[in-house]
Amino acid sequence: MFRRAFLRYNRWSYKYLAKPLLFKIPPDKTHSDMIALTSWGGKYAFFRALVGFLFKGKDDKSLAQKICGVDFKRPVGVSAGFDKNGEVIPMMSRLGFGFMEIGSVTAKKCAGNPRPWFYRLPNSQSLVVHAGLANEGSEGVLGRVRAYSDKSIGNFPVILSVAKTNCKEVVSVAEGIDDYVKTITRAKSEPRIKMIEINISCPNTYGGEPFTDPEKLTRLLKAVNKIGIKKPIFLKMPVDLKWSDFKKLLDVAVLYKISGVTIANLTKDRSIVNKLDNLPDTVLGGMSGKLTEDIGNELIRQTYLNYGDNLKIIGVGGIFTAEDAYKKIRLGASLVEIISGLIYCGPQLAAEINEGVSRFLKRDGFAHISEAVGVDARKL
């Protein structure tokens, strides 16, 4: 009872007290300050313990899953793009998250695109993102992950999201493949990295998204297979493709024994935004949040129907409530991820979703979350 009351109060206080103040600050500064504060707090056992007591709660066996050989105690994770350099893993593991992605990281250190990187669309419950894969480089990020103590992160599953360096020197397909391969090779033997996600769909880079072409994706996955990596590999998929084109990429993924797909990345379709928010043409980037939800859910459904025996699905995009997460699960996602929801709803969101999904499972007569995965895929 105490935790549920605390979570309700946290949502209320974030909505009416914290967020109005935070949203007066430019989003780039808000994000960098929050990363710095969370990183600082994660260094101290007292703060980790306090946050864990308030947010994490007890493990619920009905939510625990083994996905591709990796144990996940909770189904809600942090999507790539929030913690680009692996700086806040200890504290995020105490907020009720069951896993998190870090990155996307690249073979070379990358400053990213010119700032600002973020622009808020509050009526659309979205962010315009134009960071351009800014990160410290995979060697440095993996070194930071390696340096964490077992007490600070334990067995918390970390997924490394990998992309090609956003620079003029890495534009050709061959150079891009070499960039991916360097990072994946570096991560091959890092025990704290439980999975690799290959991000083929970042819309904010030099050379666009070459590996959303089936022939080029084939070349990339052939090169990745030669590394001999034992960890599960997922693909971060684009959201703006028609199903027929999306399916061609999934066919390649299955052929090369990819373990799963993350659906989906940012949308570039601005056709509905100006009905809700003023989005100047000078603001560059792809859009997150609710603007990706419906099309992403349909791609999850179609993927589960056609490839559910071969590909696990992580659903991301537009999750602001437990109902949003549960809908993705019932359409075929085994795990879900959030970023925009965290920014718009507050730090208690993962804990709220865990509790909500647990209640929904009991309401619907499911003993375990795996029983709910995909049950609605054939109903639409």
TORDO-555289 format. One record per residue (C-alpha): residue in three letters; y, z, x negated. Coordinates in steps of 0.001 Angstrom, whole numbers, plus 500000, padded with zeros to 6 digits. Layout:
TORDO-555289
ALAYZX ...
This chain:
TORDO-555289
MET500000500000500000 PHE502403500886497192 ARG501939497546495442 ARG502338495530498603 ALA505533497387499452 PHE506763496932495892 LEU506081493198495978 ARG507918492823499290 TYR510875494744497894 ASN510815492671494714 ARG510922489426496714 TRP513784490780498861 SER515802492075495909 TYR515290488859493950 LYS516331486694496898 TYR519421488659497887 LEU520525490363494660 ALA519166488773491472 LYS518975485091492370 PRO522569484769493662 LEU523761486119490321 LEU521344484090488208 PHE522205480889490069 LYS525862481304489090 ILE524796480883485466 PRO523971477397484150 PRO520194476913484453 ASP519718476112480770 LYS521191479475479793 THR519281481315482513 HIS516017479872481282 SER516632480560477598 ASP517804484125478348 MET514765484840480524 ILE512416483531477832 ALA514145485697475214 LEU514060488832477414 THR510442488322478439 SER509408487659474845 TRP511147490845473719 GLY509510492950476432 GLY506076491547475624 LYS506242492975472118 TYR506047496579473365 ALA502919498154474823 PHE504953500381477163 PHE506657497446478870 ARG503431495471479070 ALA501678498435480677 LEU504514499077483137 VAL504692495446484264 GLY500903495293484532 PHE500836498440486695 LEU503532497163489033 PHE502453493528489374 LYS498917492851488223 GLY496796495104490417 LYS493021495394490342 ASP490732492452489709 ASP489389490854492876 LYS485902489420492402 SER486443486948495242 LEU489152485232493134 ALA487309485141489791 GLN485907481773488714 LYS484248480149485739 ILE485816476702485405 CYS484416474383482741 GLY482960477404480957 VAL486235479376480935 ASP486614482645482868 PHE489630482881485173 LYS490128486239486893 ARG492850484868489164 PRO493548481323490382 VAL497317481218489759 GLY498699479996486442 VAL502008479094484833 SER502513475349484495 ALA503510473638481270 GLY507257473381480790 PHE508123477030481377 ASP507071478449478009 LYS507391475532475637 ASN506597477476472475 GLY504123480162473539 GLU506687482959473402 VAL505946484929476590 ILE502155484951476895 PRO501761488783476709 MET504130489491479587 MET503000486635481837 SER499443487940481659 ARG500753491222483163 LEU502567489568486095 GLY499352488692487898 PHE498804485241486448 GLY495211484265485740 PHE496126481819482977 MET499041479838481612 GLU499835476553479959 ILE502136476436476979 GLY504071473376475842 SER503908470506476142 VAL503680470569472349 THR503846467595470027 ALA502723466865466475 LYS506281467002465184 LYS509015469486465961 CYS511219467980468663 ALA514752468932469727 GLY514310467231473074 ASN516929465344475028 PRO520649466179474936 ARG521528469168477112 PRO521751470088479897 TRP518015470018480509 PHE517990471479484016 TYR519878470929487261 ARG519239472935490431 LEU518635471368493838 PRO518587474540495964 ASN518299472927499387 SER515415470788498155 GLN513866473808496370 SER513619471702493267 LEU514823471375489700 VAL515805468212487877 VAL514174468476484448 HIS515262466434481419 ALA514102468585478505 GLY512312465702476797 LEU509407467710475366 ALA511527470058473279 ASN509223472281471209 GLU508734473748467756 GLY505833471434466939 SER502152472142467449 GLU501608473680464025 GLY504282476324464609 VAL503292477027468209 LEU499624477436467339 GLY500631479776464532 ARG502514481961467023 VAL499530482062469384 ARG497250482971466488 ALA499540485839465495 TYR499293487696468815 SER497183490840468712 ASP494129491216470907 LYS495862494121472639 SER498782491925473659 ILE496904488989475210 GLY493183489827475120 ASN491048487111476733 PHE493879485729478855 PRO493151481965479087 VAL495775479804477388 ILE495834476048477975 LEU497633473924475393 SER499507471033476965 VAL499755468198474443 ALA502121465206474468 LYS503412462661471986 THR506592463477470083 ASN509721462296471864 CYS511409460288469111 LYS512118456686468152 GLU509457456841465438 VAL506660457492467964 VAL507055454667470456 SER504145452307469850 VAL500751453006471397 ALA499120453455467991 GLU501777455944466854 GLY501503457815470143 ILE497730458105469856 ASP498036459381466298 ASP500531462011467478 TYR498182463308470201 VAL495236463325467809 LYS497076465390465190 THR497879468157467674 ILE494444468201469295 THR492810468343465857 ARG495008471328464978 ALA493965473092468195 LYS490283472214467873 SER489192475498466298 GLU491838477861467696 PRO489875480422469770 ARG492844481528471861 ILE493296478001473219 LYS490658477752475930 MET491501474257477213 ILE493520471215476179 GLU495686469342478663 ILE496726465828477658 ASN500114465184479230 ILE500300461432479849 SER503041461626482477 CYS506248463126481086 PRO508989460889482534 ASN511748461854480088 THR510772460343476730 TYR511273457343474453 GLY508878454605475440 GLY508251455927478963 GLU504674456725480013 PRO502463454178478220 PHE499225456061478795 THR499455455790482572 ASP498124452282481947 PRO494280452229482119 GLU493836450095478992 LYS496121452293476890 LEU494578455467478307 THR491171454112477283 ARG492395453717473706 LEU493783457256473707 LEU490629458883475077 LYS488423456943472663 ALA490458458421469804 VAL490322461915471295 ASN486545461705471711 LYS486186461007467988 ILE487701464432467217 GLY484551466062468571 ILE486387468846470365 LYS484224471281472345 LYS486996472636474565 PRO487444471280478101 ILE490068468542478311 PHE492268467923481358 LEU494760465126482033 LYS498242465874483422 MET498636463137485995 PRO501725461301487297 VAL502751461849490912 ASP504526458551491621 LEU501566456162491387 LYS499931454581494420 TRP496388455818494994 SER494878452515493872 ASP496618452806490484 PHE495989456555490257 LYS492289455926490880 LYS492089453508487951 LEU493184456315485620 LEU490604458660487126 ASP487894456058486522 VAL488830456046482831 ALA488882459865482766 VAL485376460083484204 LEU484071457409481826 TYR485265459465478842 LYS483927462779480179 ILE487289464397480867 SER486704467805482496 GLY489509467743485031 VAL492986466710486070 THR496251468515486745 ILE497974467032489800 ALA500782466376489327 ASN503885465952487167 LEU507556465463488100 THR508687462805490558 LYS511325460205489755 ASP511744459123493400 ARG515261460150494465 SER515201458448497851 ILE515192461680499896 VAL517161464020497645 ASN520671463184498777 LYS519764464092502350 LEU519499467687501173 ASP521472468059497926 ASN524168466252496019 LEU522463464714492985 PRO524923462752490825 ASP523631459636489107 THR524748461147485808 VAL522076463867486131 LEU518959462515484437 GLY515358463630484741 GLY512348464062486967 MET512237466442489908 SER509936469398490514 GLY509129471731493368 LYS508964470877497054 LEU509877467234496425 THR506460466747494823 GLU504392468779497270 ASP503270466342499966 ILE502396463409497726 GLY500732465745495229 ASN498618467311497968 GLU497444463898499127 LEU496485462969495560 ILE494546466239495273 ARG492712465471498503 GLN491833461923497502 THR490753462993494028 TYR488496465711495403 LEU486919463344497926 ASN486217460657495351 TYR485665462624492128 GLY484960466210493161 ASP481556466163491474 ASN483029464974488177 LEU486550466375487850 LYS487941469850488416 ILE491471469932489808 ILE494473472103488964 GLY497109471749491684 VAL500800472071490864 GLY504007471250492710 GLY505840472965495552 ILE503990476292495598 PHE506393478936496910 THR504004481044499024 ALA500356482031499241 GLU500043479538502103 ASP501199476721499810 ALA498626477669497186 TYR495819478084499712 LYS496550474654501155 LYS496048473064497725 ILE492815475010497282 ARG491475473890500645 LEU492371470295499742 GLY490381470459496522 ALA492178472411493770 SER490133475108492027 LEU493238476490490257 VAL496974476252490967 GLU500120476500488831 ILE503758477355489468 ILE507160477037487808 SER509828476194490394 GLY508417478778492793 LEU508781481416490083 ILE512441480477489639 TYR513275480324493341 CYS511117483232494586 GLY510927485723491739 PRO508490487249489218 GLN506263488781491897 LEU505123485382493190 ALA501788485187491346 ALA500803488654492565 GLU501826487725496130 ILE499739484559496004 ASN496684486405494697 GLU496873488961497494 GLY497598486313500101 VAL494739484032499079 SER492366487010499100 ARG493422487823502680 PHE493059484205503775 LEU489541484021502335 LYS488499487076504356 ARG490229485743507482 ASP488383482429507192 GLY484989483988506479 PHE484716483025502803 ALA483142485462500376 HIS484511483633497335 ILE487351481225496542 SER484888478514495501 GLU483729478296499117 ALA487233477310500230 VAL487794474593497625 GLY487986471210499329 VAL487052472320502866 ASP490028470437504325 ALA489678467312502196 ARG487873465365504920 LYS489957466629507825 LEU493116464606507226 
